[in-house]
């Protein structure tokens, strides 16, 4: 019975959230422009990450005389892992320089 109540509470909260989101938009056009803005923000974030990958891999390729691709999933995962550790773009350059040796 507790599981049922928990599920009902979850569904109730989910319904309240949907209703509050629907109240935020006066018209369909408002919702459409909001969705377009979300897509634009997502694309900008994606492009900034792409630029970040290109810069790091470009530096790595120049230092090591290699031809790594910045679009490879494995390469991006490795960079993302270092970013989650708290590294910034400036932190990558000395590590790439030491990787050359």
Chimera marker file (.cmm) of the C-alpha trace (Angstrom):
<marker_set name="trace">
<marker id="1" x="0.000" y="0.000" z="0.000" r="1" g="1" b="0" radius="0.5"/>
<marker id="2" x="2.898" y="2.376" z="0.691" r="1" g="1" b="0" radius="0.5"/>
<marker id="3" x="4.231" y="1.804" z="-2.807" r="1" g="1" b="0" radius="0.5"/>
<marker id="4" x="0.863" y="2.729" z="-4.251" r="1" g="1" b="0" radius="0.5"/>
<marker id="5" x="0.767" y="5.913" z="-2.203" r="1" g="1" b="0" radius="0.5"/>
<marker id="6" x="4.293" y="6.786" z="-3.264" r="1" g="1" b="0" radius="0.5"/>
<marker id="7" x="3.356" y="6.276" z="-6.913" r="1" g="1" b="0" radius="0.5"/>
<marker id="8" x="0.260" y="8.424" z="-6.492" r="1" g="1" b="0" radius="0.5"/>
<marker id="9" x="2.323" y="11.171" z="-4.856" r="1" g="1" b="0" radius="0.5"/>
<marker id="10" x="4.802" y="11.019" z="-7.711" r="1" g="1" b="0" radius="0.5"/>
<marker id="11" x="2.039" y="11.223" z="-10.317" r="1" g="1" b="0" radius="0.5"/>
<marker id="12" x="0.448" y="14.102" z="-8.410" r="1" g="1" b="0" radius="0.5"/>
<marker id="13" x="3.715" y="16.057" z="-8.367" r="1" g="1" b="0" radius="0.5"/>
<marker id="14" x="4.258" y="15.308" z="-12.044" r="1" g="1" b="0" radius="0.5"/>
<marker id="15" x="0.766" y="16.578" z="-12.878" r="1" g="1" b="0" radius="0.5"/>
<marker id="16" x="1.301" y="19.743" z="-10.812" r="1" g="1" b="0" radius="0.5"/>
<marker id="17" x="4.561" y="20.409" z="-12.653" r="1" g="1" b="0" radius="0.5"/>
<marker id="18" x="2.887" y="20.008" z="-16.043" r="1" g="1" b="0" radius="0.5"/>
<marker id="19" x="0.039" y="22.290" z="-15.020" r="1" g="1" b="0" radius="0.5"/>
<marker id="20" x="2.439" y="24.965" z="-13.785" r="1" g="1" b="0" radius="0.5"/>
<marker id="21" x="4.409" y="24.763" z="-17.039" r="1" g="1" b="0" radius="0.5"/>
<marker id="22" x="1.199" y="25.124" z="-19.023" r="1" g="1" b="0" radius="0.5"/>
<marker id="23" x="0.194" y="28.199" z="-17.011" r="1" g="1" b="0" radius="0.5"/>
<marker id="24" x="3.492" y="29.852" z="-17.915" r="1" g="1" b="0" radius="0.5"/>
<marker id="25" x="2.531" y="30.061" z="-21.577" r="1" g="1" b="0" radius="0.5"/>
<marker id="26" x="-0.330" y="32.261" z="-22.672" r="1" g="1" b="0" radius="0.5"/>
<marker id="27" x="-0.490" y="31.010" z="-26.257" r="1" g="1" b="0" radius="0.5"/>
<marker id="28" x="0.864" y="28.310" z="-28.489" r="1" g="1" b="0" radius="0.5"/>
<marker id="29" x="3.208" y="30.896" z="-30.018" r="1" g="1" b="0" radius="0.5"/>
<marker id="30" x="4.723" y="31.557" z="-26.581" r="1" g="1" b="0" radius="0.5"/>
<marker id="31" x="5.361" y="27.859" z="-26.120" r="1" g="1" b="0" radius="0.5"/>
<marker id="32" x="6.810" y="27.596" z="-29.615" r="1" g="1" b="0" radius="0.5"/>
<marker id="33" x="9.189" y="30.516" z="-29.075" r="1" g="1" b="0" radius="0.5"/>
<marker id="34" x="10.195" y="29.071" z="-25.696" r="1" g="1" b="0" radius="0.5"/>
<marker id="35" x="10.997" y="25.708" z="-27.321" r="1" g="1" b="0" radius="0.5"/>
<marker id="36" x="12.993" y="27.435" z="-30.067" r="1" g="1" b="0" radius="0.5"/>
<marker id="37" x="14.988" y="29.271" z="-27.411" r="1" g="1" b="0" radius="0.5"/>
<marker id="38" x="15.725" y="26.001" z="-25.607" r="1" g="1" b="0" radius="0.5"/>
<marker id="39" x="16.919" y="24.422" z="-28.868" r="1" g="1" b="0" radius="0.5"/>
<marker id="40" x="19.077" y="27.462" z="-29.638" r="1" g="1" b="0" radius="0.5"/>
<marker id="41" x="20.661" y="27.321" z="-26.154" r="1" g="1" b="0" radius="0.5"/>
<marker id="42" x="21.326" y="23.600" z="-26.565" r="1" g="1" b="0" radius="0.5"/>
<marker id="43" x="22.980" y="24.191" z="-29.953" r="1" g="1" b="0" radius="0.5"/>
<marker id="44" x="25.135" y="27.009" z="-28.552" r="1" g="1" b="0" radius="0.5"/>
<marker id="45" x="26.289" y="24.757" z="-25.731" r="1" g="1" b="0" radius="0.5"/>
<marker id="46" x="27.065" y="21.986" z="-28.213" r="1" g="1" b="0" radius="0.5"/>
<marker id="47" x="29.044" y="24.386" z="-30.426" r="1" g="1" b="0" radius="0.5"/>
<marker id="48" x="31.041" y="25.718" z="-27.478" r="1" g="1" b="0" radius="0.5"/>
<marker id="49" x="31.973" y="22.163" z="-26.477" r="1" g="1" b="0" radius="0.5"/>
<marker id="50" x="32.913" y="21.400" z="-30.076" r="1" g="1" b="0" radius="0.5"/>
<marker id="51" x="35.194" y="24.438" z="-30.130" r="1" g="1" b="0" radius="0.5"/>
<marker id="52" x="36.719" y="23.318" z="-26.817" r="1" g="1" b="0" radius="0.5"/>
<marker id="53" x="37.425" y="19.826" z="-28.199" r="1" g="1" b="0" radius="0.5"/>
<marker id="54" x="38.913" y="21.276" z="-31.385" r="1" g="1" b="0" radius="0.5"/>
<marker id="55" x="41.241" y="23.540" z="-29.444" r="1" g="1" b="0" radius="0.5"/>
<marker id="56" x="42.532" y="20.796" z="-27.140" r="1" g="1" b="0" radius="0.5"/>
<marker id="57" x="42.932" y="18.172" z="-29.881" r="1" g="1" b="0" radius="0.5"/>
<marker id="58" x="44.492" y="20.731" z="-32.230" r="1" g="1" b="0" radius="0.5"/>
<marker id="59" x="47.106" y="21.525" z="-29.600" r="1" g="1" b="0" radius="0.5"/>
<marker id="60" x="47.705" y="17.814" z="-28.974" r="1" g="1" b="0" radius="0.5"/>
<marker id="61" x="48.108" y="17.116" z="-32.694" r="1" g="1" b="0" radius="0.5"/>
<marker id="62" x="50.536" y="20.016" z="-33.133" r="1" g="1" b="0" radius="0.5"/>
<marker id="63" x="52.692" y="18.976" z="-30.167" r="1" g="1" b="0" radius="0.5"/>
<marker id="64" x="52.724" y="15.246" z="-30.847" r="1" g="1" b="0" radius="0.5"/>
<marker id="65" x="52.658" y="15.279" z="-34.658" r="1" g="1" b="0" radius="0.5"/>
<marker id="66" x="49.531" y="13.110" z="-34.643" r="1" g="1" b="0" radius="0.5"/>
<marker id="67" x="46.172" y="13.319" z="-36.353" r="1" g="1" b="0" radius="0.5"/>
<marker id="68" x="43.595" y="12.714" z="-33.609" r="1" g="1" b="0" radius="0.5"/>
<marker id="69" x="40.027" y="13.687" z="-34.413" r="1" g="1" b="0" radius="0.5"/>
<marker id="70" x="38.015" y="15.872" z="-32.076" r="1" g="1" b="0" radius="0.5"/>
<marker id="71" x="34.762" y="14.206" z="-33.168" r="1" g="1" b="0" radius="0.5"/>
<marker id="72" x="35.641" y="10.760" z="-31.811" r="1" g="1" b="0" radius="0.5"/>
<marker id="73" x="33.479" y="9.721" z="-28.890" r="1" g="1" b="0" radius="0.5"/>
<marker id="74" x="36.365" y="8.221" z="-26.929" r="1" g="1" b="0" radius="0.5"/>
<marker id="75" x="38.381" y="11.424" z="-27.258" r="1" g="1" b="0" radius="0.5"/>
<marker id="76" x="35.444" y="13.525" z="-26.102" r="1" g="1" b="0" radius="0.5"/>
<marker id="77" x="34.794" y="11.192" z="-23.151" r="1" g="1" b="0" radius="0.5"/>
<marker id="78" x="38.424" y="11.507" z="-22.040" r="1" g="1" b="0" radius="0.5"/>
<marker id="79" x="38.258" y="15.300" z="-22.219" r="1" g="1" b="0" radius="0.5"/>
<marker id="80" x="34.921" y="15.335" z="-20.385" r="1" g="1" b="0" radius="0.5"/>
<marker id="81" x="36.384" y="13.154" z="-17.642" r="1" g="1" b="0" radius="0.5"/>
<marker id="82" x="39.202" y="15.660" z="-17.101" r="1" g="1" b="0" radius="0.5"/>
<marker id="83" x="36.681" y="18.506" z="-17.071" r="1" g="1" b="0" radius="0.5"/>
<marker id="84" x="34.602" y="16.732" z="-14.418" r="1" g="1" b="0" radius="0.5"/>
<marker id="85" x="37.769" y="16.482" z="-12.332" r="1" g="1" b="0" radius="0.5"/>
<marker id="86" x="37.854" y="20.285" z="-12.361" r="1" g="1" b="0" radius="0.5"/>
<marker id="87" x="40.438" y="20.937" z="-15.062" r="1" g="1" b="0" radius="0.5"/>
<marker id="88" x="40.145" y="23.921" z="-17.397" r="1" g="1" b="0" radius="0.5"/>
<marker id="89" x="41.536" y="24.581" z="-20.864" r="1" g="1" b="0" radius="0.5"/>
<marker id="90" x="44.734" y="25.984" z="-19.357" r="1" g="1" b="0" radius="0.5"/>
<marker id="91" x="45.222" y="22.742" z="-17.413" r="1" g="1" b="0" radius="0.5"/>
<marker id="92" x="45.247" y="20.677" z="-20.613" r="1" g="1" b="0" radius="0.5"/>
<marker id="93" x="48.232" y="22.328" z="-22.286" r="1" g="1" b="0" radius="0.5"/>
<marker id="94" x="50.960" y="21.312" z="-19.786" r="1" g="1" b="0" radius="0.5"/>
<marker id="95" x="49.619" y="17.749" z="-19.675" r="1" g="1" b="0" radius="0.5"/>
<marker id="96" x="49.651" y="17.522" z="-23.457" r="1" g="1" b="0" radius="0.5"/>
<marker id="97" x="53.216" y="18.878" z="-23.471" r="1" g="1" b="0" radius="0.5"/>
<marker id="98" x="54.289" y="16.179" z="-21.007" r="1" g="1" b="0" radius="0.5"/>
<marker id="99" x="52.473" y="13.481" z="-23.006" r="1" g="1" b="0" radius="0.5"/>
<marker id="100" x="54.730" y="14.259" z="-25.948" r="1" g="1" b="0" radius="0.5"/>
<marker id="101" x="57.840" y="13.099" z="-24.108" r="1" g="1" b="0" radius="0.5"/>
<link id1="1" id2="2" r="1" g="1" b="0" radius="0.2"/>
<link id1="2" id2="3" r="1" g="1" b="0" radius="0.2"/>
<link id1="3" id2="4" r="1" g="1" b="0" radius="0.2"/>
<link id1="4" id2="5" r="1" g="1" b="0" radius="0.2"/>
<link id1="5" id2="6" r="1" g="1" b="0" radius="0.2"/>
<link id1="6" id2="7" r="1" g="1" b="0" radius="0.2"/>
<link id1="7" id2="8" r="1" g="1" b="0" radius="0.2"/>
<link id1="8" id2="9" r="1" g="1" b="0" radius="0.2"/>
<link id1="9" id2="10" r="1" g="1" b="0" radius="0.2"/>
<link id1="10" id2="11" r="1" g="1" b="0" radius="0.2"/>
<link id1="11" id2="12" r="1" g="1" b="0" radius="0.2"/>
<link id1="12" id2="13" r="1" g="1" b="0" radius="0.2"/>
<link id1="13" id2="14" r="1" g="1" b="0" radius="0.2"/>
<link id1="14" id2="15" r="1" g="1" b="0" radius="0.2"/>
<link id1="15" id2="16" r="1" g="1" b="0" radius="0.2"/>
<link id1="16" id2="17" r="1" g="1" b="0" radius="0.2"/>
<link id1="17" id2="18" r="1" g="1" b="0" radius="0.2"/>
<link id1="18" id2="19" r="1" g="1" b="0" radius="0.2"/>
<link id1="19" id2="20" r="1" g="1" b="0" radius="0.2"/>
<link id1="20" id2="21" r="1" g="1" b="0" radius="0.2"/>
<link id1="21" id2="22" r="1" g="1" b="0" radius="0.2"/>
<link id1="22" id2="23" r="1" g="1" b="0" radius="0.2"/>
<link id1="23" id2="24" r="1" g="1" b="0" radius="0.2"/>
<link id1="24" id2="25" r="1" g="1" b="0" radius="0.2"/>
<link id1="25" id2="26" r="1" g="1" b="0" radius="0.2"/>
<link id1="26" id2="27" r="1" g="1" b="0" radius="0.2"/>
<link id1="27" id2="28" r="1" g="1" b="0" radius="0.2"/>
<link id1="28" id2="29" r="1" g="1" b="0" radius="0.2"/>
<link id1="29" id2="30" r="1" g="1" b="0" radius="0.2"/>
<link id1="30" id2="31" r="1" g="1" b="0" radius="0.2"/>
<link id1="31" id2="32" r="1" g="1" b="0" radius="0.2"/>
<link id1="32" id2="33" r="1" g="1" b="0" radius="0.2"/>
<link id1="33" id2="34" r="1" g="1" b="0" radius="0.2"/>
<link id1="34" id2="35" r="1" g="1" b="0" radius="0.2"/>
<link id1="35" id2="36" r="1" g="1" b="0" radius="0.2"/>
<link id1="36" id2="37" r="1" g="1" b="0" radius="0.2"/>
<link id1="37" id2="38" r="1" g="1" b="0" radius="0.2"/>
<link id1="38" id2="39" r="1" g="1" b="0" radius="0.2"/>
<link id1="39" id2="40" r="1" g="1" b="0" radius="0.2"/>
<link id1="40" id2="41" r="1" g="1" b="0" radius="0.2"/>
<link id1="41" id2="42" r="1" g="1" b="0" radius="0.2"/>
<link id1="42" id2="43" r="1" g="1" b="0" radius="0.2"/>
<link id1="43" id2="44" r="1" g="1" b="0" radius="0.2"/>
<link id1="44" id2="45" r="1" g="1" b="0" radius="0.2"/>
<link id1="45" id2="46" r="1" g="1" b="0" radius="0.2"/>
<link id1="46" id2="47" r="1" g="1" b="0" radius="0.2"/>
<link id1="47" id2="48" r="1" g="1" b="0" radius="0.2"/>
<link id1="48" id2="49" r="1" g="1" b="0" radius="0.2"/>
<link id1="49" id2="50" r="1" g="1" b="0" radius="0.2"/>
<link id1="50" id2="51" r="1" g="1" b="0" radius="0.2"/>
<link id1="51" id2="52" r="1" g="1" b="0" radius="0.2"/>
<link id1="52" id2="53" r="1" g="1" b="0" radius="0.2"/>
<link id1="53" id2="54" r="1" g="1" b="0" radius="0.2"/>
<link id1="54" id2="55" r="1" g="1" b="0" radius="0.2"/>
<link id1="55" id2="56" r="1" g="1" b="0" radius="0.2"/>
<link id1="56" id2="57" r="1" g="1" b="0" radius="0.2"/>
<link id1="57" id2="58" r="1" g="1" b="0" radius="0.2"/>
<link id1="58" id2="59" r="1" g="1" b="0" radius="0.2"/>
<link id1="59" id2="60" r="1" g="1" b="0" radius="0.2"/>
<link id1="60" id2="61" r="1" g="1" b="0" radius="0.2"/>
<link id1="61" id2="62" r="1" g="1" b="0" radius="0.2"/>
<link id1="62" id2="63" r="1" g="1" b="0" radius="0.2"/>
<link id1="63" id2="64" r="1" g="1" b="0" radius="0.2"/>
<link id1="64" id2="65" r="1" g="1" b="0" radius="0.2"/>
<link id1="65" id2="66" r="1" g="1" b="0" radius="0.2"/>
<link id1="66" id2="67" r="1" g="1" b="0" radius="0.2"/>
<link id1="67" id2="68" r="1" g="1" b="0" radius="0.2"/>
<link id1="68" id2="69" r="1" g="1" b="0" radius="0.2"/>
<link id1="69" id2="70" r="1" g="1" b="0" radius="0.2"/>
<link id1="70" id2="71" r="1" g="1" b="0" radius="0.2"/>
<link id1="71" id2="72" r="1" g="1" b="0" radius="0.2"/>
<link id1="72" id2="73" r="1" g="1" b="0" radius="0.2"/>
<link id1="73" id2="74" r="1" g="1" b="0" radius="0.2"/>
<link id1="74" id2="75" r="1" g="1" b="0" radius="0.2"/>
<link id1="75" id2="76" r="1" g="1" b="0" radius="0.2"/>
<link id1="76" id2="77" r="1" g="1" b="0" radius="0.2"/>
<link id1="77" id2="78" r="1" g="1" b="0" radius="0.2"/>
<link id1="78" id2="79" r="1" g="1" b="0" radius="0.2"/>
<link id1="79" id2="80" r="1" g="1" b="0" radius="0.2"/>
<link id1="80" id2="81" r="1" g="1" b="0" radius="0.2"/>
<link id1="81" id2="82" r="1" g="1" b="0" radius="0.2"/>
<link id1="82" id2="83" r="1" g="1" b="0" radius="0.2"/>
<link id1="83" id2="84" r="1" g="1" b="0" radius="0.2"/>
<link id1="84" id2="85" r="1" g="1" b="0" radius="0.2"/>
<link id1="85" id2="86" r="1" g="1" b="0" radius="0.2"/>
<link id1="86" id2="87" r="1" g="1" b="0" radius="0.2"/>
<link id1="87" id2="88" r="1" g="1" b="0" radius="0.2"/>
<link id1="88" id2="89" r="1" g="1" b="0" radius="0.2"/>
<link id1="89" id2="90" r="1" g="1" b="0" radius="0.2"/>
<link id1="90" id2="91" r="1" g="1" b="0" radius="0.2"/>
<link id1="91" id2="92" r="1" g="1" b="0" radius="0.2"/>
<link id1="92" id2="93" r="1" g="1" b="0" radius="0.2"/>
<link id1="93" id2="94" r="1" g="1" b="0" radius="0.2"/>
<link id1="94" id2="95" r="1" g="1" b="0" radius="0.2"/>
<link id1="95" id2="96" r="1" g="1" b="0" radius="0.2"/>
<link id1="96" id2="97" r="1" g="1" b="0" radius="0.2"/>
<link id1="97" id2="98" r="1" g="1" b="0" radius="0.2"/>
<link id1="98" id2="99" r="1" g="1" b="0" radius="0.2"/>
<link id1="99" id2="100" r="1" g="1" b="0" radius="0.2"/>
<link id1="100" id2="101" r="1" g="1" b="0" radius="0.2"/>
</marker_set>
